[in-house]
Amino acid sequence: MSRARTALIVAQREFTTLLRTPTILVLALGFVVVVAGFVVAAGTGGYLPLILDLVAPMEILVPLLAFAFGYRAIQSDADRGELETIQTYPVSRLSFVGGVFLGRLAGLLPVVLVSLGLSAAAVVFAPGDAVSVVVRHGTVDAPVLFLRFVALTVLFTAVALAVAVAVSAAARSAREALAIAVVLVIALVLGFDATIVAALSGGLIGPDALGTLTALSPNSAYRGLVYTLAVGDVYTRSAPTPSLVAGVAGLTLWFVGALGVAVARVWRG
């Protein structure tokens, strides 16, 4: 059996597991409701304002949901003794981890996409005239901007899930997996940016290094790419963000590194 075929079988198994887990379904519904609540509360009248309203909540909510979907993906198999059984079959580390990741992603992405789709619908069907051009900044408010935001959010979701799967593979118990997941979520949402700000305030780094250093945080890299590709730097000139290359490189390194850790640690020996 080819590695691709094996990965697809594992992915189907993981996806079915998600559908049979009530807690996951409740969290998915909660995610959609919370995102819709942000949109309704903001009263967004255009795609560009919608992006600006959603980018910060997505930085927090996407990692939370991704870790809920993935932090026990492999650990649960180990707890049930199924991981040892799986190792007796001709399944490579890469095929198994890839299948776990793809199966969880197949369940996670629709939740994110539905929430963003409903958000866009709020703009399309909003009463009154939608904002077509932001004259002050010379920025055209078009659906393509929101599509770019959606694509970048999908990429960010995949990175966050890869980190969660790595946690599941590396942890030795469910309690350890939960502890690592909590620490990493806090670090992703607050820790990396706070550390950079503290280093800047203490004179350990200079302002010129901010653009590169912020790319080391997946959240900051995501935010920088959104501002660069979907919003425009006219909104963020006073707040340094990673360059396009640095942002892509940062997210890529997190994605590849996380899955690499998962592949290396998946068989518990």
BELTACOR-V633501 format. One record per backbone hydrogen bond with DSSP energy under -0.5 kcal/mol. NH is the residue of the N-H (numbers start at 1). CO is the residue of the C=O. Records with the same first field share a line. If there is no record, write none. Layout:
NH: CO ; CO
This chain:
6: 2
7: 3
8: 4
9: 5
10: 6
11: 7
12: 8
13: 9
14: 10
15: 11
16: 12
17: 13
18: 14
19: 15
20: 16
21: 18
22: 20
24: 21
25: 21
26: 22
27: 23
28: 24
29: 25
30: 26
31: 27
32: 28
33: 29
34: 30
35: 31
36: 32
37: 33
38: 34
39: 35
40: 36
41: 37
42: 38
43: 39
44: 39
50: 46
51: 47
52: 48
53: 49
54: 50
55: 51
57: 53
58: 54
59: 55
60: 56 ; 57
61: 57
62: 58
64: 60
65: 61
66: 62
67: 63
68: 64
69: 65
70: 66
71: 67
73: 70
76: 72
78: 74
79: 75
80: 76
81: 78
82: 77
83: 77
85: 81
86: 82
87: 83
88: 84 ; 85
89: 86
91: 89
92: 90
96: 92
97: 93
98: 94
99: 95
100: 96
101: 97
102: 98
103: 99
104: 100
105: 101
106: 102
107: 103
108: 104
109: 105
111: 107 ; 108
112: 108
113: 109
114: 110
115: 111
116: 112
117: 113
118: 114
119: 115
120: 116
121: 117
122: 118
123: 119 ; 120
124: 120
125: 121
126: 123
131: 45
134: 139
135: 133
137: 134
138: 134
139: 134
140: 138
141: 132
142: 140
145: 142
146: 142
147: 143
148: 144
149: 145
150: 146
151: 147
152: 148
153: 149
154: 150
155: 151
156: 152
157: 153
158: 154
159: 155
160: 156
161: 157
162: 158
163: 159
164: 160
165: 161
166: 162
167: 163
168: 164
169: 165
170: 166
171: 167
177: 173
178: 174
179: 175
180: 176
181: 177
182: 178
183: 179
184: 180
185: 181
186: 182
187: 183
188: 184
189: 185
190: 186
191: 186
192: 187
194: 190
195: 191
196: 192
197: 193
198: 194
199: 195
200: 196
201: 197
202: 198
203: 200
204: 199
205: 199
209: 206
210: 207
213: 209
214: 210
215: 212
216: 213
217: 214
218: 216
221: 217
222: 218
223: 219
224: 220
225: 221
226: 222
227: 223
228: 224
229: 225
230: 226
231: 226
232: 227
235: 232
236: 233
239: 236
247: 243
248: 244
249: 245
250: 246
251: 247
252: 248
253: 249
254: 250
255: 251
256: 252
257: 253
258: 254
259: 255
260: 256
261: 257
262: 258
263: 259
264: 260
265: 261
266: 262
268: 266
